[in-house]
Every structure is written in structure tokens, then in C-alpha cells.
Amino acid sequence: MGIEAGDRIRILCAGTPFEGFLMPRPAGGDEDIIVLKLDNGYNTGMKADSVELVGKAPKKPPAVQEDAGSSAKGGIAILGCGGTIASKIEYKTGAVYPSITPRELRMAFPALKKWDIHSRQIFSLFSEDMNALHWRMLADAIEDEIKDGSEGIVVMHGTDTMTYTSAAISYMLQNLPIPIVIVGSQRSSDRPSSENEMNMLNSVFSATQDVGEVTVCMHATTNDDFCHLHRGTRVRKMHTSRRDAFHSINSHPLAAVDYRVKRFERLAEWVPRRSGGLIAKKELNDNVAMVYVHPNIKPEFLAKLDDYDGIVLIGTGLGHTPANAFDDKSVKGVVNPIRELVSSGIPVAMTSQCISGRVCMRVYSTGRLLMDAGVIGDGADWTPEAAYVKMCWTLGQTKDMKGISRLMMENIAGEITGRSAIEGY
């Protein structure tokens, strides 16, 4: 019949017509089942009494790196890094892939024309493939845009590791004269339930405001009513698929945003645009391990981490590991290998699996033993992502153990606060 994956077809099943895009059949699937992507964005499989070709799959447009329809300087810069917000369905596999360039996205959302924007692709990756090299590339691109006179910057990014990137840029680029807004989408643009347009337009609107911080702009609720603007070192993805997956941890969002009514409502204090020049400290050391502490964790496992230059522990409760504080023969404590790592010049920092709340290693004997072993983090209310990236950044600034401890506990970009508000949970 000449019908291929990606073609739009109409089928008849038990007397009922269905129309959508033909998807590839899963490996080992029933050969009599047709997988159809319906217009509501969902896939369904069914046996067809008849199949009719409605239209051939559109050819993938060539990649466009620069937005030829706008100026290269000034206004709002949109930088593409890939992710679901810049993704379409790839019908050969049935998966989404990063393919929409900033120019294509701009053409898809005519409302962007109300702002003076320009755009370019930095790279096109799913966010789980990003690493410290890409953080540096993005920081370089942002610095170039600031030097060229951009009044605000929007970064399109995948949601899975967005909070690592937002923390990294927060540490690497300080004293910001303009807003840096990182935006993503939980659902790809081919799905009617996609929130990419709302997130994107609110991000551009946020980039015009008097904010001198790295932020993340994502849906505030499951509805299309407004977005939250989160501090880059305070935000975390808290749900795998909900449109309101991103929450501010141990703090309120900075603002509620709705470009349609020019709403930019302050919910917390933020740093305004700063004068005096951008401070760029982009050196990173990515040889850092992040370890989720769990029952049955073996001392030998931690001892083998001596090839790393730094370690961040995601401890239980207030910031604990098995410590065998009561010298019970049935317990395998891990304080001794941690002490040996610190003594050998490998800094170890603590954060909590509880996510909300503050590390406090002064309450129980377990925590005091860890502090005595040299573990950093007592009193910090940072997220695991913010603590991990900060270790990478700190090791890029100094190799002195005292200097590392001091810099880790210094509030650089709002990742550590002096007081916890009870209503922030």
C-alpha cells in the first residue's frame, strides 16, 4: 500500500473510524495490530478492518542554526540546548527527538513577534546527555550574549537535568546585569497537552524584567493559568510527567508570571539587575561523585571512591549515614572510610534525601561523628543538585581543603539561607 511509519492514516475498527499517524510496531508485537498516534497525543493499538492513506509524513526540515529573520544582537536572546520543548515525534522509532531550532520555535509561536528576539542553537541534546562541558559551553554563550548587549536570555533545555544546569550557571556567572531564564516542557509540541507555548512565552516575558539571577520558568499548576519563576539553585523536578513538576525547595518561587495580562507578581525577594560588570568564574572539576546513602551500604564501596576529587552524600534525615555510634558488631558503619577520604584530601559534603529541610549533624551521635570526620554541610539547606554542582564548581576554584570547606558553606547564589521559613514547605 506504500504506507510507512509517520503517514497519516484512517482505519476502520469494529465499524468505528480512527484517524492519526502510523507509529512503528514494537519489537515482538502482534503483526495484526496497528499502532496509531491519535490527535489527542496518545497512542493506541487495534486490529483494522480497513486502512486508508490520508497523507504522507512530512519531510524533516533542514536544521537552521541562526535565526535569519532577526538581529544578532540586543533584545532577548533565545539559546537552544535541545530537550522536549524543542522536540518532535520521530516516527521511525516512535520517540521524541530534539529537532526544532529556535527559529522554528519562533515561527510556531507568533506571539513571540511582540518582542525583539534573536536566537541560535548552542547544541541539541536530551538533557541527560549533558555534562560539565556543556555547562561551560552554555556559560560561554551567555557571557557572549551579555557582552553583545542582550537585555535578557532564555535557554531552552530538557527538564530532566535542568536544575543541575541552572545551579551551574548560577555559580559560574555572578553579578548578572540581565535575567537568565531556563525553560523546558514536560510534553512535546506534537501533543495537544503540551505546555511549551505557555512556558516559552512566560520565559521571554520574564527575561524583560528587573531580575539579575539565573531562574527556571515552568508551569505553576496543571492548568494553563500561569507559570512560576524559580531561583536556579532552589528548584527541583518533583514529578516525572506532571506539567507542574517543578517546585522551589525551602523557599517560595520568586514570581508568578502570566504574559497575557502582563502579570509579574513578586512572591519572594530576588536580586535585581546589577551594574559593575559580569563576574565569570567558569572553571569546573567534574570528577565528583554523588552517593545516595542507603541501608546495607558497604564501607568498601566508599573506600573505593578515592579516585574522585570530591564526594557529595545524599544522607538520611538530618544528614546521616550508618555510623555504628554504639559499636554494635552487627552494624557496618561507613564513618571510617569517609574519614580516610577526607584525610587524603578528598572533600565530602552532606545533603539530605528529605529534600525539604536543613542538614543538621549536631543532633545525633551519627551526625557528630560525621562532622568529626570532616564532612561539610552542617546547617546547609541546599538541594542535592545544588550541592553536587557547587562541589564541582568549588573544586574548580581552589584545591585547598580549608578553602573548599569555606567556599562550600558560603552562600554564592541563594543556595544556602540563614533561616528556614515554616511556610516554605
Secondary structure as UniProt FT lines:
FT   TURN            5..6
FT   STRAND          8..13
FT   TURN            14..15
FT   STRAND          16..23
FT   TURN            27..28
FT   TURN            31..32
FT   STRAND          33..38
FT   TURN            39..40
FT   STRAND          43..47
FT   STRAND          50..55
FT   TURN            68..69
FT   STRAND          76..80
FT   HELIX           84..86
FT   STRAND          87..90
FT   TURN            91..94
FT   STRAND          95..98
FT   HELIX           102..108
FT   HELIX           110..114
FT   STRAND          117..121
FT   HELIX           127..129
FT   HELIX           132..147
FT   TURN            148..149
FT   STRAND          152..156
FT   TURN            160..161
FT   HELIX           162..172
FT   STRAND          173..174
FT   STRAND          180..183
FT   TURN            189..190
FT   TURN            192..193
FT   HELIX           196..206
FT   TURN            207..208
FT   STRAND          214..219
FT   STRAND          227..231
FT   TURN            232..234
FT   STRAND          235..237
FT   TURN            243..244
FT   STRAND          246..248
FT   STRAND          255..258
FT   HELIX           259..261
FT   STRAND          263..266
FT   STRAND          279..280
FT   STRAND          288..292
FT   TURN            295..296
FT   HELIX           299..303
FT   HELIX           304..307
FT   STRAND          310..316
FT   TURN            317..319
FT   TURN            325..326
FT   TURN            329..330
FT   HELIX           335..343
FT   TURN            344..345
FT   STRAND          348..352
FT   TURN            353..354
FT   TURN            361..362
FT   HELIX           365..372
FT   TURN            373..374
FT   TURN            378..379
FT   HELIX           384..397
FT   HELIX           401..408
FT   HELIX           422..424
//
